[in-house]
Amino acid sequence: MKKLRKLLSVAVAALAAASLAVTTTVTSFAADDPGSITITGTNEKHTYEAYQIFSGRLEGTTLSDIEWGNGVTDTTTLLNEIKAVDGFDGCDSAADVAEALKDANLQSIADIISKHLNSANAKTLTTSGTSATVSDIPVGYYLIKDIDKSLENQDEAYTRFIVKVVGAANATVKSDKPTLDKKVLDDDDDAENGKTWQDVADYDIGDEVPFKLTATMPDNIGDYEKYTLVFEDTMSEGLTYVDVTDIKINGTSVENFKDDKNIVITGEGQSLTVTITDLLNGSYGEITQDTTVEVYFKAKLNEKAEIGNAKGNPNKAYLEYSNNPNVGGEGDKGKTPEAKVVVFTYQLNVEKVDGEKTTDKLEGAEFKLQNSDNKWLKIDEANKVEAWVDTEAEASTLKTNASGLITVIGLDEGTYTLTETKAPTGYNKLSNPVELVITADDVHDQDYDGSNAPALCPTINITADGEPGSAASASGVLGAEIANHKGTTLPETGGIGTTIFFVGGGIVVAGAAILLIVKRRMRSDS
């Protein structure tokens, strides 16, 4: 009887080890009264089976005469395998095994029991909403698990736990799956250091954009002997994979991670896969439910990038993970929902107009553009950003077309300097550069679900020397108007000095003629 009283505490301890919180409510039962099991905190993705591993005779609230239950088979082999486990070597019966559970690792014994289950006598729990129930079952100890292969590629994990049924047993499932978060580095918002990890950012075409994937561990990570994580990242056509720059586990960078045989990186074009084949048995320190695994990588915003926020340039990822701690479940994988971020870029249109008659568009004005890092813009034949170069001589000349326009495709928000190097014919060149300021008022600290909700997408604006221009957020096109004024009209030959000389000479000639006439009249009068 003393052994059987201890068995109740054994079951409670076993449940704690199995990442399950259990409360058993006992009332007065007759020896042949049935029991029940109710699991809360679950969902309809799970289909649970209950296997009676120990049976017994109920006396009040105590089980006696412990024997193997009808949920296990080949009990002789089962007992021999259990006896080979530390702490169970002196067991000669089901009652001995139940007694020894209080000092042993539930994981080791549950793995062995799972190999000897009698599926013909499994009791299926009925799931409704967030609870699963089975009633009218004999008293005893039950191993409860998900049906094999029922959770493949779902965002769930298989369970395995043991409960004591003396009346109504109630259990609450704890977290049993990892999570994945994805962020992009925004280099414009944070006043302190200029960089924060967000769901949205904007960049120039040609920039290498930093991304971060973060996986958290399930509460029951200790139930696994091996644990695999596979990060799967897919980029839109406007992004091209460059390189994985760092992998951190428990906040510490994995030294020489590219040479770690436990880490496999495959990246090309618009896809990246990072596989950690066995997180638990690598040289990464202690792995617990508080462990995080972070993957840092870069992708280039390329010439196919979408302009504006109607589409943007999304990047999405999901995590595959070991989701079956039960025997034979080593290869089973769960799959998280996709985590997404988006990168934006914009188009600049500068219109050159007559200062007095702005409807007149001026062709032939030439400019060069400089960013706040004192780099000069170089564009390709399609007017897309190709590079930012060190000298003005290397920079592209931006020349207004017949409509008075210059166009630059693929700009980040920021401050730019537009310098006129040649004015249109008949107009004065600008005496000072024009300061262009592009701003994008996007909202951060939210989870991007891929819908490009207005709250996430930026509202863009532009000013030219403080004067507001035009902006269309959906298309990403920003417009600024810059005026030139006509110069003074000069004679066809000579300069202003020659004109004055001619005028002065005419006055001298006219004066001489007048003086000659006056002298002649004076002579005639005399």
Secondary structure, 3 states (H helix, E strand, C coil): CHHHHHHHHHHHHHHHHCCEEEEEECCCCCCCCCEEEEEECCCCCCCEEEEEEEEEEEECCEEEEEEECCCECCHHHHHHHHHCCCCCCCCCCHHHHHHHHHHCCHHHHHHHHHCCECHHHCEECEEECCEEEEEEECCEEEEEEECCCCCCCCCCCCCEEEEEECCEEEEEECCCCCEEEEEEEECCCCCCCCCEEECEEECCCCCEEEEEEEEECCCCHHHCCCCCEEEEEEECCCEEEEEEEEEEECCEECCCHHHCCCEEEEEECCEEEEEECCCCCCCCCCCCCCCEEEEEEEEEECCCCCCCCCCCEEEEEEEEEECCCCCCCCCCEEECCCEEEEEECEEEEEEEEECCCCCCECCCCEEEEEECCCCEEEECCCCEEEEEECCHHHCCCEECCCCCEEEEEEECCEEEEEEEEECCCCECCCCCCEEEEEEEECCCCCCECCCCCCCCCCEEEEEECCEECEEECCCCEEEEEEEECECCCCCCCCCHHHHHHHHHHHHHHHHHHHHHHHHHHHHHHC
